[in-house]
Amino acid sequence: MINWMRYRLLYLAISLLVIGAGTFSAIKWGFKIGIDFTGGSVVEYRLPDGETKVIKSGPLDETGKDKIKNDLEKSVGGSVIEIRFENVGPTIGPELVKKTLYALLMASGAILLWVAYQFKNIKFGVSATLATVHDSLVLLGSFSLLGHFFGAEIDFLFVTAMLTILSFSVHDTIVVFDRIRESKKKGELDSDLHTLANRALSQTMVRSLNNSFTIIFMLFALILMGGDTVKWFSVALLIGTISGTYSSPFVAVSILVTWDELQKKFKKH
């Protein structure tokens, strides 16, 4: 059996480093907000090699559209064909953003209470909730960096991806927690949480990795072959899947074990 929890502080430090980099990026550069929030124009062109190129900008008139087409033809060295042109209003207003945040808070609270009730311990609920918060912060920070360096936008598909990966993260965490609970019910002699967590991770790690890799392979295919329309949506899901795969065993369980050991130390004193 591998002593996974021996390095739990290292796991948490890696998470803090990643979240710190994302927080720095969000404060310094902010986010590249898509037209779902701001409104604007979408123009899609077919390039000489058969691929498509989607360009999003503020509201365009015919003059602005022609300028974009001319600049694109110069950059690709050939003529391009306009496939689609739309002027769209903001579909996600401040009120909807506020309701989405309220929904996330309510869902997090419900997850905390439900997991705590099922496992008869508030520590399980808080640890699972903090792991989902971890995944949200990693995804937001990553998109701040990707927006600054590669032009990735925060749009409706990004919100969809974030909600999707939260459910994935909780599912994996509960699988590990359930294995810990089953071990406790069997009345194993070495029933300290540190040992039970190591055993649970050893039993579930291969299953979790196999499950995640099947998703990751599919998302890589979408990123490479899916075109500009779903590219950043797929990237968001990929980041969320990797973060969720990491956070379930190495963040949620590390928090749980560290909390339990600190609680025991305080009780002794």
C-alpha positions as CSV (number, residue, x, y, z in Angstrom):
1,M,0.0,0.0,0.0
2,I,1.4,3.4,-1.0
3,N,1.6,6.1,1.7
4,W,-0.1,8.8,-0.4
5,M,-0.8,11.0,2.6
6,R,2.8,11.3,3.5
7,Y,3.1,14.1,0.9
8,R,-0.3,15.7,1.6
9,L,1.3,19.1,2.4
10,L,3.1,19.0,-0.9
11,Y,-0.2,18.3,-2.7
12,L,-1.8,21.3,-1.0
13,A,1.2,23.5,-1.8
14,I,1.0,22.7,-5.5
15,S,-2.7,23.6,-5.5
16,L,-2.0,26.9,-3.7
17,L,0.8,27.7,-6.2
18,V,-1.6,27.1,-9.2
19,I,-4.4,29.1,-7.6
20,G,-1.9,31.8,-6.7
21,A,-0.7,32.1,-10.3
22,G,-4.3,32.3,-11.5
23,T,-5.2,34.9,-8.9
24,F,-2.3,37.0,-9.9
25,S,-3.3,36.8,-13.5
26,A,-6.9,37.7,-12.7
27,I,-5.9,40.8,-10.7
28,K,-3.2,42.0,-13.1
29,W,-4.9,41.1,-16.5
30,G,-8.5,40.3,-15.6
31,F,-10.6,38.2,-18.0
32,K,-11.3,38.4,-21.7
33,I,-15.1,38.6,-21.7
34,G,-17.0,37.1,-24.6
35,I,-19.9,38.7,-26.6
36,D,-22.4,36.5,-24.6
37,F,-21.8,39.1,-21.8
38,T,-21.0,42.2,-23.8
39,G,-22.8,41.9,-27.2
40,G,-21.0,42.3,-30.5
41,S,-20.5,40.7,-33.9
42,V,-19.5,37.2,-35.0
43,V,-18.0,36.6,-38.4
44,E,-17.1,33.1,-39.7
45,Y,-14.9,32.6,-42.7
46,R,-13.8,29.6,-44.7
47,L,-10.0,29.7,-45.3
48,P,-8.2,28.6,-48.5
49,D,-7.2,25.3,-46.8
50,G,-10.8,24.5,-46.0
51,E,-10.6,25.3,-42.3
52,T,-13.0,27.8,-40.7
53,K,-12.0,30.9,-38.8
54,V,-14.4,32.6,-36.3
55,I,-13.8,36.2,-35.4
56,K,-15.6,38.0,-32.6
57,S,-15.5,41.7,-32.0
58,G,-17.6,44.7,-31.0
59,P,-20.6,45.6,-33.2
60,L,-19.5,45.9,-36.8
61,D,-20.9,47.7,-39.8
62,E,-20.1,46.8,-43.5
63,T,-16.9,48.9,-43.5
64,G,-15.6,47.2,-40.4
65,K,-16.5,43.7,-41.7
66,D,-14.7,44.4,-45.0
67,K,-11.6,45.6,-43.1
68,I,-11.5,42.3,-41.1
69,K,-11.9,40.3,-44.3
70,N,-9.1,42.2,-46.1
71,D,-6.7,41.8,-43.1
72,L,-7.5,38.1,-42.9
73,E,-6.9,37.5,-46.6
74,K,-3.5,39.3,-46.3
75,S,-2.5,37.1,-43.3
76,V,-3.5,33.8,-44.9
77,G,-2.3,34.8,-48.4
78,G,-5.5,34.0,-50.3
79,S,-9.2,34.7,-50.6
80,V,-11.6,33.8,-47.8
81,I,-15.4,33.1,-48.0
82,E,-17.8,34.6,-45.5
83,I,-20.0,31.8,-44.1
84,R,-21.8,33.7,-41.3
85,F,-22.2,37.2,-40.0
86,E,-24.3,38.0,-36.9
87,N,-24.7,41.1,-34.7
88,V,-25.8,39.8,-31.3
89,G,-26.9,41.4,-28.1
90,P,-25.6,40.3,-24.7
91,T,-27.4,37.1,-23.8
92,I,-25.9,36.9,-20.3
93,G,-26.8,40.0,-18.3
94,P,-25.7,41.1,-14.8
95,E,-28.9,39.7,-13.4
96,L,-28.3,36.2,-14.8
97,V,-24.6,36.3,-13.6
98,K,-25.9,37.2,-10.1
99,K,-28.4,34.3,-10.2
100,T,-25.7,31.9,-11.4
101,L,-23.5,32.9,-8.5
102,Y,-26.4,32.4,-6.1
103,A,-27.0,29.0,-7.6
104,L,-23.4,28.0,-7.2
105,L,-23.4,29.1,-3.6
106,M,-26.6,27.1,-2.9
107,A,-25.3,24.1,-4.7
108,S,-22.0,24.2,-2.7
109,G,-24.0,24.5,0.5
110,A,-26.2,21.6,-0.4
111,I,-23.2,19.5,-1.3
112,L,-21.6,20.3,2.0
113,L,-24.7,19.4,4.0
114,W,-25.5,16.3,2.0
115,V,-22.0,14.8,2.1
116,A,-21.7,15.7,5.9
117,Y,-25.1,14.0,6.5
118,Q,-24.2,10.9,4.5
119,F,-20.8,10.4,6.1
120,K,-22.0,11.6,9.5
121,N,-19.2,14.1,9.8
122,I,-19.0,17.8,8.9
123,K,-15.3,17.3,8.0
124,F,-16.2,15.2,4.9
125,G,-18.7,17.8,3.7
126,V,-16.3,20.7,4.1
127,S,-13.4,18.8,2.5
128,A,-15.6,17.9,-0.6
129,T,-16.8,21.5,-0.9
130,L,-13.3,23.0,-0.7
131,A,-12.2,20.6,-3.4
132,T,-15.0,21.9,-5.7
133,V,-14.0,25.5,-4.9
134,H,-10.4,24.5,-5.7
135,D,-11.5,23.3,-9.2
136,S,-13.5,26.5,-9.8
137,L,-10.5,28.7,-8.9
138,V,-8.1,26.6,-11.0
139,L,-10.4,26.9,-14.0
140,L,-11.0,30.7,-13.6
141,G,-7.3,31.4,-13.1
142,S,-6.4,29.2,-16.1
143,F,-8.8,31.1,-18.3
144,S,-7.4,34.4,-17.1
145,L,-3.9,33.3,-18.2
146,L,-5.2,31.7,-21.5
147,G,-7.2,34.9,-22.2
148,H,-4.2,37.1,-21.8
149,F,-1.8,35.0,-23.8
150,F,-4.1,33.1,-26.3
151,G,-7.3,35.1,-26.4
152,A,-9.6,32.6,-24.6
153,E,-12.9,34.1,-23.7
154,I,-15.3,33.8,-20.8
155,D,-18.7,33.0,-22.4
156,F,-21.8,31.0,-22.0
157,L,-20.0,27.7,-22.9
158,F,-17.4,28.5,-20.2
159,V,-20.1,28.8,-17.6
160,T,-21.6,25.4,-18.9
161,A,-18.1,23.8,-18.6
162,M,-17.6,25.1,-15.1
163,L,-20.9,23.7,-13.8
164,T,-20.1,20.3,-15.6
165,I,-16.7,19.9,-14.0
166,L,-18.0,20.6,-10.5
167,S,-20.3,17.6,-10.6
168,F,-17.4,15.5,-11.9
169,S,-15.2,16.6,-9.1
170,V,-17.7,15.8,-6.4
171,H,-18.4,12.4,-7.9
172,D,-14.8,11.3,-7.7
173,T,-14.4,12.7,-4.2
174,I,-17.4,10.7,-2.9
175,V,-16.1,7.5,-4.4
176,V,-12.9,7.9,-2.3
177,F,-14.8,9.0,0.8
178,D,-17.2,6.0,0.4
179,R,-14.3,3.6,0.4
180,I,-13.0,5.2,3.7
181,R,-16.5,4.8,5.2
182,E,-16.7,1.2,4.1
183,S,-13.3,0.4,5.7
184,K,-14.5,2.0,8.9
185,K,-17.7,-0.1,8.9
186,K,-15.6,-3.3,8.5
187,G,-13.9,-2.4,11.8
188,E,-10.3,-2.7,10.6
189,L,-7.8,-2.7,13.4
190,D,-5.6,0.1,11.9
191,S,-8.7,2.4,11.8
192,D,-6.9,5.8,12.0
193,L,-8.0,8.1,9.1
194,H,-4.4,8.4,7.8
195,T,-4.2,4.7,7.1
196,L,-7.7,4.4,5.8
197,A,-7.2,7.2,3.4
198,N,-4.0,5.6,2.0
199,R,-5.9,2.3,1.6
200,A,-8.9,4.0,-0.1
201,L,-6.6,5.9,-2.5
202,S,-4.7,2.8,-3.4
203,Q,-8.0,1.0,-4.1
204,T,-9.5,3.7,-6.2
205,M,-6.6,5.4,-7.9
206,V,-6.4,3.2,-11.0
207,R,-10.2,3.4,-11.5
208,S,-10.2,7.2,-11.2
209,L,-7.3,7.5,-13.7
210,N,-8.8,5.1,-16.2
211,N,-12.1,7.0,-16.0
212,S,-10.3,10.4,-16.4
213,F,-8.1,9.3,-19.3
214,T,-11.1,8.2,-21.4
215,I,-12.5,11.7,-21.0
216,I,-9.2,13.4,-21.6
217,F,-8.6,11.5,-24.8
218,M,-12.0,12.5,-26.1
219,L,-11.4,16.2,-25.2
220,F,-8.1,16.2,-26.9
221,A,-9.8,15.0,-30.0
222,L,-12.3,17.8,-29.8
223,I,-9.6,20.4,-29.3
224,L,-7.7,19.2,-32.3
225,M,-10.5,18.4,-34.6
226,G,-13.6,20.3,-33.3
227,G,-12.8,23.7,-34.8
228,D,-12.9,27.2,-33.2
229,T,-16.5,26.9,-32.1
230,V,-15.9,24.3,-29.4
231,K,-12.2,24.7,-28.9
232,W,-12.2,26.7,-25.7
233,F,-15.2,24.9,-24.3
234,S,-13.2,21.7,-24.7
235,V,-10.1,23.3,-23.2
236,A,-12.2,24.3,-20.2
237,L,-13.6,20.8,-19.8
238,L,-10.0,19.4,-20.1
239,I,-8.6,21.7,-17.4
240,G,-11.6,20.9,-15.2
241,T,-11.2,17.2,-15.7
242,I,-7.5,17.3,-14.8
243,S,-8.1,19.5,-11.8
244,G,-11.0,17.3,-10.6
245,T,-8.9,14.2,-11.0
246,Y,-6.2,15.8,-8.9
247,S,-8.4,17.5,-6.3
248,S,-10.4,14.4,-5.3
249,P,-7.6,12.3,-4.0
250,F,-4.9,15.0,-3.3
251,V,-7.0,18.0,-2.1
252,A,-10.2,16.7,-0.6
253,V,-8.6,13.7,1.2
254,S,-5.5,15.7,2.2
255,I,-7.7,18.4,3.8
256,L,-9.7,15.7,5.5
257,V,-6.6,13.9,6.9
258,T,-4.8,17.1,7.9
259,W,-7.9,18.4,9.7
260,D,-8.4,15.1,11.6
261,E,-4.8,15.1,12.7
262,L,-4.8,18.7,13.8
263,Q,-8.1,18.1,15.7
264,K,-6.4,15.2,17.6
265,K,-3.4,17.3,18.5
266,F,-5.6,20.1,19.9
267,K,-7.6,17.6,21.9
268,K,-4.4,16.2,23.5
269,H,-3.4,19.7,24.6
